[in-house]
């Protein structure tokens, strides 16, 4: 089955390159470092290197406590961070600067991943969340690079998809030396697909500390604005229009999940942060078209509505909002963050609604109830404090795999 998979990848290569070029119109990063997509690199190659792959923005941000822990625990090792998207690479640059080596992960072609492994020679490989590439995993096994799946999550829907391709997926899951699952349910689904040495380590996202300077800047922006603010956080295609149909007596700040959609969503707004940092008094919608400022936006808002949850897309990470103390509203589709969502609902830190119209009605009600907002915010911060510790559990596994 892996042979057929590899053949299909080779046949798809011309289309993949065309897609990179097409996406590069809006995000020039897709047209940069094309050789890296095929395992060709010119970065420094330190003697001792730990490699961590974070596919895009969310995973790169979630990896912060683990990357910091790796640097502190293994000071004689350099960290290489790879990603797949241009936005992910920008995030690595913004968040980590020169403290890590940044590169694109090659396509999952046997010769490309072999070139990658031979060039960097990592002593430990860490894949974040659900990144399971059959040829890459097989190459790590063949080259005796210990491979770990970190912060692993697997929804029932995704597990069913892997089972349909069991002859391809099962050998890959079996080859992982260790798996750190976010929850017991994730661990059970991963074991059912063949993963071994699975332990429940919790979510690294609870260990991410919001940038207090950005939170403070957001709160000052809100104070100077003198208006209630509802944040539509990490919205996806089609969500903005449906959420904005409901009239609300507040400034609505929209932050799309993908930077390539900034110009598209700008048509729905009267101002945007990169051109008019402080919206006019009469503006109803303000576009947050900046990267790396979610802590600012959560600090600035009175209520946060989590995007990606009003269509069956699995939702977006709500933990950063909880950590800042923002009252959270989410839609019905949060299956990619099911455990964190359930915990937030149980503790009263979040409210789940049926659709976009209900979300904005709930937000309107919360704006009128300051005490409830305060209780929700306090519950969110307490929840995050109670569930920290995943980083130390991940680092224990890393030590074992490194033989230290």
LINBELBEL-V728205 format. One record per residue. N is the residue number from 1. SS is DSSP state (H for helix, E for strand, L for the rest). PHI is phi in degrees with one decimal (NA if undefined). Layout:
n->N ss->SS phi->PHI
n->N ss->SS phi->PHI
This chain:
n->1 ss->L phi->NA
n->2 ss->H phi->-66.0
n->3 ss->H phi->-63.3
n->4 ss->H phi->-65.3
n->5 ss->H phi->-59.7
n->6 ss->H phi->-65.6
n->7 ss->H phi->-60.7
n->8 ss->H phi->-63.0
n->9 ss->H phi->-63.9
n->10 ss->H phi->-64.0
n->11 ss->H phi->-66.9
n->12 ss->H phi->-85.4
n->13 ss->H phi->-56.4
n->14 ss->H phi->-57.7
n->15 ss->H phi->-71.2
n->16 ss->H phi->-64.3
n->17 ss->H phi->-67.5
n->18 ss->H phi->-62.8
n->19 ss->H phi->-66.1
n->20 ss->H phi->-59.6
n->21 ss->H phi->-65.7
n->22 ss->H phi->-64.6
n->23 ss->H phi->-67.4
n->24 ss->L phi->-67.2
n->25 ss->L phi->-62.6
n->26 ss->L phi->-92.4
n->27 ss->L phi->-125.9
n->28 ss->H phi->-55.8
n->29 ss->H phi->-58.3
n->30 ss->H phi->-70.4
n->31 ss->H phi->-96.8
n->32 ss->L phi->-100.1
n->33 ss->L phi->51.7
n->34 ss->H phi->-61.9
n->35 ss->H phi->-59.8
n->36 ss->H phi->-64.2
n->37 ss->H phi->-64.7
n->38 ss->H phi->-119.0
n->39 ss->L phi->83.4
n->40 ss->L phi->-108.3
n->41 ss->L phi->-133.5
n->42 ss->L phi->-134.8
n->43 ss->L phi->-74.5
n->44 ss->L phi->-62.0
n->45 ss->L phi->-124.0
n->46 ss->L phi->-65.8
n->47 ss->L phi->-65.6
n->48 ss->L phi->-117.6
n->49 ss->E phi->-139.0
n->50 ss->E phi->-110.7
n->51 ss->E phi->-106.6
n->52 ss->E phi->-126.6
n->53 ss->E phi->-107.0
n->54 ss->L phi->-125.8
n->55 ss->L phi->-57.4
n->56 ss->L phi->-150.2
n->57 ss->H phi->-59.9
n->58 ss->H phi->-60.4
n->59 ss->H phi->-69.0
n->60 ss->H phi->-63.7
n->61 ss->H phi->-71.9
n->62 ss->H phi->-63.6
n->63 ss->L phi->-77.5
n->64 ss->H phi->-50.9
n->65 ss->H phi->-65.1
n->66 ss->H phi->-70.8
n->67 ss->H phi->-63.2
n->68 ss->H phi->-61.9
n->69 ss->H phi->-65.8
n->70 ss->H phi->-63.9
n->71 ss->H phi->-63.3
n->72 ss->H phi->-76.1
n->73 ss->H phi->-81.4
n->74 ss->L phi->-128.9
n->75 ss->L phi->-64.4
n->76 ss->L phi->-90.7
n->77 ss->L phi->-115.7
n->78 ss->E phi->-95.8
n->79 ss->E phi->-101.2
n->80 ss->E phi->-101.6
n->81 ss->E phi->-114.5
n->82 ss->E phi->-110.0
n->83 ss->E phi->-147.4
n->84 ss->L phi->-114.8
n->85 ss->L phi->-101.6
n->86 ss->H phi->-65.6
n->87 ss->H phi->-64.3
n->88 ss->H phi->-63.1
n->89 ss->H phi->-67.4
n->90 ss->H phi->-61.1
n->91 ss->H phi->-64.9
n->92 ss->H phi->-59.7
n->93 ss->H phi->-63.4
n->94 ss->H phi->-68.1
n->95 ss->H phi->-81.1
n->96 ss->H phi->-109.4
n->97 ss->H phi->55.3
n->98 ss->H phi->-88.6
n->99 ss->H phi->-75.4
n->100 ss->L phi->-131.6
n->101 ss->E phi->-89.3
n->102 ss->E phi->-111.4
n->103 ss->E phi->-158.4
n->104 ss->E phi->-84.5
n->105 ss->L phi->-74.9
n->106 ss->L phi->-69.8
n->107 ss->L phi->-58.2
n->108 ss->L phi->-79.4
n->109 ss->L phi->-103.7
n->110 ss->H phi->-51.4
n->111 ss->H phi->-70.3
n->112 ss->H phi->-70.8
n->113 ss->H phi->-70.5
n->114 ss->H phi->-67.2
n->115 ss->H phi->-59.8
n->116 ss->H phi->-59.2
n->117 ss->H phi->-67.7
n->118 ss->H phi->-68.6
n->119 ss->H phi->-72.1
n->120 ss->H phi->-90.9
n->121 ss->L phi->46.2
n->122 ss->L phi->-66.6
n->123 ss->L phi->-86.3
n->124 ss->E phi->-151.8
n->125 ss->E phi->-117.3
n->126 ss->E phi->-126.1
n->127 ss->E phi->-104.6
n->128 ss->E phi->-88.3
n->129 ss->L phi->71.4
n->130 ss->L phi->-130.2
n->131 ss->L phi->-85.0
n->132 ss->L phi->-125.0
n->133 ss->L phi->-109.0
n->134 ss->H phi->-55.4
n->135 ss->H phi->-71.1
n->136 ss->H phi->-64.2
n->137 ss->H phi->-62.4
n->138 ss->H phi->-63.1
n->139 ss->H phi->-66.8
n->140 ss->H phi->-62.4
n->141 ss->H phi->-64.5
n->142 ss->H phi->-66.7
n->143 ss->L phi->-91.9
n->144 ss->L phi->57.4
n->145 ss->L phi->-96.9
n->146 ss->E phi->-62.2
n->147 ss->E phi->-118.6
n->148 ss->E phi->-125.6
n->149 ss->E phi->-100.3
n->150 ss->E phi->-105.3
n->151 ss->E phi->51.4
n->152 ss->E phi->-71.2
n->153 ss->L phi->-135.8
n->154 ss->L phi->-151.4
n->155 ss->L phi->-73.1
n->156 ss->H phi->-60.2
n->157 ss->H phi->-63.4
n->158 ss->H phi->-66.2
n->159 ss->H phi->-60.8
n->160 ss->H phi->-63.4
n->161 ss->H phi->-64.4
n->162 ss->H phi->-64.0
n->163 ss->H phi->-65.4
n->164 ss->H phi->-66.3
n->165 ss->L phi->-119.1
n->166 ss->H phi->-58.9
n->167 ss->H phi->-66.7
n->168 ss->H phi->-95.3
n->169 ss->H phi->-78.8
n->170 ss->H phi->-60.1
n->171 ss->H phi->-59.3
n->172 ss->H phi->-68.7
n->173 ss->H phi->-64.3
n->174 ss->H phi->-66.9
n->175 ss->H phi->-76.7
n->176 ss->L phi->-65.5
n->177 ss->L phi->-73.9
n->178 ss->E phi->-156.3
n->179 ss->E phi->-133.9
n->180 ss->E phi->-105.3
n->181 ss->E phi->-88.6
n->182 ss->L phi->-73.2
n->183 ss->L phi->-144.8
n->184 ss->H phi->-63.1
n->185 ss->H phi->-65.5
n->186 ss->H phi->-61.0
n->187 ss->H phi->-61.2
n->188 ss->H phi->-64.9
n->189 ss->H phi->-66.5
n->190 ss->H phi->-66.2
n->191 ss->H phi->-63.0
n->192 ss->H phi->-65.5
n->193 ss->L phi->-95.7
n->194 ss->L phi->108.7
n->195 ss->L phi->-66.0
n->196 ss->L phi->-117.2
n->197 ss->L phi->51.5
n->198 ss->E phi->-94.1
n->199 ss->E phi->-134.9
n->200 ss->E phi->-85.8
n->201 ss->L phi->-109.6
n->202 ss->L phi->87.1
n->203 ss->L phi->-95.4
n->204 ss->H phi->-60.9
n->205 ss->H phi->-65.1
n->206 ss->H phi->-71.3
n->207 ss->H phi->-90.8
n->208 ss->L phi->-71.9
n->209 ss->L phi->-92.0
n->210 ss->L phi->-58.8
n->211 ss->L phi->-70.2
n->212 ss->H phi->-63.1
n->213 ss->H phi->-67.1
n->214 ss->H phi->-71.2
n->215 ss->H phi->-60.2
n->216 ss->H phi->-63.6
n->217 ss->H phi->-63.9
n->218 ss->H phi->-64.1
n->219 ss->H phi->-67.3
n->220 ss->H phi->-67.1
n->221 ss->H phi->-59.3
n->222 ss->H phi->-64.4
n->223 ss->H phi->-63.7
n->224 ss->H phi->-68.6
n->225 ss->H phi->-65.1
n->226 ss->L phi->71.6
n->227 ss->L phi->-134.2
n->228 ss->L phi->-66.4
n->229 ss->E phi->-129.0
n->230 ss->E phi->-109.6
n->231 ss->E phi->-99.8
n->232 ss->E phi->-99.9
n->233 ss->E phi->-97.4
n->234 ss->E phi->56.9
n->235 ss->E phi->-74.1
n->236 ss->L phi->-115.6
n->237 ss->L phi->-51.4
n->238 ss->L phi->85.8
n->239 ss->H phi->-75.5
n->240 ss->H phi->-58.8
n->241 ss->H phi->-61.1
n->242 ss->H phi->-70.1
n->243 ss->H phi->-71.4
n->244 ss->H phi->-82.4
n->245 ss->L phi->-66.1
n->246 ss->L phi->-84.1
n->247 ss->L phi->-69.0
n->248 ss->L phi->-148.9
n->249 ss->L phi->-86.7
n->250 ss->L phi->-169.2
n->251 ss->E phi->-80.2
n->252 ss->E phi->-101.6
n->253 ss->E phi->-101.6
n->254 ss->E phi->-108.2
n->255 ss->E phi->-120.9
n->256 ss->E phi->-63.9
n->257 ss->L phi->-65.7
n->258 ss->L phi->-112.9
n->259 ss->H phi->-57.0
n->260 ss->H phi->-63.1
n->261 ss->H phi->-96.1
n->262 ss->H phi->-56.1
n->263 ss->H phi->-64.8
n->264 ss->H phi->-61.7
n->265 ss->H phi->-73.5
n->266 ss->H phi->-57.9
n->267 ss->L phi->-64.4
n->268 ss->L phi->-94.1
n->269 ss->L phi->-112.7
n->270 ss->L phi->-95.7
n->271 ss->E phi->-154.2
n->272 ss->E phi->-139.8
n->273 ss->L phi->-60.4
n->274 ss->L phi->-69.8
n->275 ss->L phi->-112.5
n->276 ss->L phi->-143.2
n->277 ss->L phi->-55.5
n->278 ss->L phi->-114.5
n->279 ss->L phi->-64.3
n->280 ss->L phi->-70.8
n->281 ss->L phi->-57.3
n->282 ss->L phi->-86.2
n->283 ss->L phi->-67.3
n->284 ss->L phi->-97.3
n->285 ss->E phi->-128.8
n->286 ss->E phi->-122.7
n->287 ss->E phi->-90.4
n->288 ss->L phi->-88.8
n->289 ss->L phi->-106.1
n->290 ss->L phi->-125.0
n->291 ss->L phi->-104.5
n->292 ss->L phi->75.8
n->293 ss->L phi->-122.7
n->294 ss->H phi->-61.0
n->295 ss->H phi->-62.0
n->296 ss->H phi->-61.4
n->297 ss->H phi->-66.2
n->298 ss->H phi->-67.3
n->299 ss->H phi->-67.3
n->300 ss->H phi->-82.9
n->301 ss->L phi->-94.8
n->302 ss->L phi->-91.5
n->303 ss->E phi->-144.6
n->304 ss->E phi->-114.7
n->305 ss->E phi->-105.0
n->306 ss->E phi->-87.0
n->307 ss->L phi->-77.0
n->308 ss->L phi->72.7
n->309 ss->L phi->-114.6
n->310 ss->L phi->-104.5
n->311 ss->L phi->-136.3
n->312 ss->L phi->-71.4
n->313 ss->L phi->-108.8
n->314 ss->L phi->97.6
n->315 ss->L phi->81.2
n->316 ss->L phi->-127.7
n->317 ss->L phi->-64.4
n->318 ss->L phi->-100.6
n->319 ss->H phi->-68.7
n->320 ss->H phi->-62.7
n->321 ss->H phi->-62.6
n->322 ss->H phi->-62.7
n->323 ss->H phi->-64.2
n->324 ss->H phi->-78.0
n->325 ss->L phi->94.8
n->326 ss->L phi->-85.0
n->327 ss->E phi->-61.6
n->328 ss->E phi->-113.8
n->329 ss->E phi->-122.6
n->330 ss->E phi->-133.5
n->331 ss->L phi->-83.9
n->332 ss->L phi->-77.1
n->333 ss->L phi->-111.2
n->334 ss->L phi->-119.6
n->335 ss->H phi->-67.7
n->336 ss->H phi->-75.7
n->337 ss->H phi->-133.3
n->338 ss->H phi->-63.2
n->339 ss->H phi->-69.4
n->340 ss->H phi->-61.7
n->341 ss->H phi->-64.4
n->342 ss->H phi->-61.6
n->343 ss->H phi->-62.6
n->344 ss->H phi->-65.6
n->345 ss->H phi->-68.1
n->346 ss->H phi->-63.1
n->347 ss->H phi->-87.0
n->348 ss->L phi->82.3
n->349 ss->L phi->-83.1
n->350 ss->E phi->-141.1
n->351 ss->E phi->-127.2
n->352 ss->E phi->-110.6
n->353 ss->L phi->-124.9
n->354 ss->L phi->-82.8
n->355 ss->L phi->-158.0
n->356 ss->H phi->-65.6
n->357 ss->H phi->-62.1
n->358 ss->H phi->-64.9
n->359 ss->H phi->-62.7
n->360 ss->H phi->-72.7
n->361 ss->H phi->-66.3
n->362 ss->H phi->-63.9
n->363 ss->H phi->-61.7
n->364 ss->H phi->-61.1
n->365 ss->H phi->-65.9
n->366 ss->H phi->-65.9
n->367 ss->H phi->-61.7
n->368 ss->L phi->-90.1
n->369 ss->L phi->-128.1
n->370 ss->H phi->-63.2
n->371 ss->H phi->-63.2
n->372 ss->H phi->-66.9
n->373 ss->H phi->-60.9
n->374 ss->H phi->-63.3
n->375 ss->H phi->-64.1
n->376 ss->H phi->-64.3
n->377 ss->H phi->-62.6
n->378 ss->H phi->-63.7
n->379 ss->H phi->-64.9
n->380 ss->H phi->-65.3
n->381 ss->H phi->-66.4
n->382 ss->H phi->-66.3
n->383 ss->H phi->-61.0
n->384 ss->H phi->-63.5
n->385 ss->H phi->-62.4
n->386 ss->H phi->-73.6
n->387 ss->L phi->-111.8
n->388 ss->L phi->-77.5
n->389 ss->L phi->125.9
n->390 ss->H phi->-62.9
n->391 ss->H phi->-60.4
n->392 ss->H phi->-63.2
n->393 ss->H phi->-68.3
n->394 ss->H phi->-64.2
n->395 ss->H phi->-65.9
n->396 ss->H phi->-61.3
n->397 ss->H phi->-66.1
n->398 ss->H phi->-59.8
n->399 ss->H phi->-59.0
n->400 ss->H phi->-63.4
n->401 ss->H phi->-68.2
n->402 ss->H phi->-82.4
n->403 ss->L phi->72.8
n->404 ss->L phi->-107.6
